[in-house]
Amino acid sequence: MGYSFPKEAKLCGAQEIAALYKSGKRFTSWPLRVTFQEIPEEQTRVLVWAPKSLFKRAVKRNHLRRLMREAYRLNQSLLGEKKVLLAFNYIDKEEQPFPVIEKAVQKALRKINGK
């Protein structure tokens, strides 16, 4: 598996996102809240989100989303062959450095894979 993060790997569409949040499983891997739902056939798709209520400036929200996407891109092999819809929500009130976010993403992906 490569390190790419193509457009097809991004979760978008209001109905799919609403269905994920309604019926998906949730857990916290600080500073992220992770919601996931296993799917039978499609490829894994990911949503990254930083709330406007915590970060008023778009620059900070974009930076956090960029860090979460990069952490997922580098560690997506930890999911193995599982196909899931996945959402990473940033819940800390302060910006964390990349190593902290990357460890949280790694922990979350291992937990989803069941290792």
Buried (B, 14 or more C-beta within 10 A) or exposed (E): EEEEBEEEBEBEEEEBBEEBBEEBEEEEBEBBBBBBBEBEEEEBBBBBBBEEEBBEEEEEBEBBBEBBBBBBBBBBEBBEEBEBBBBBBBBBEEBBEEEBBBBBBBBBBBBBEEE
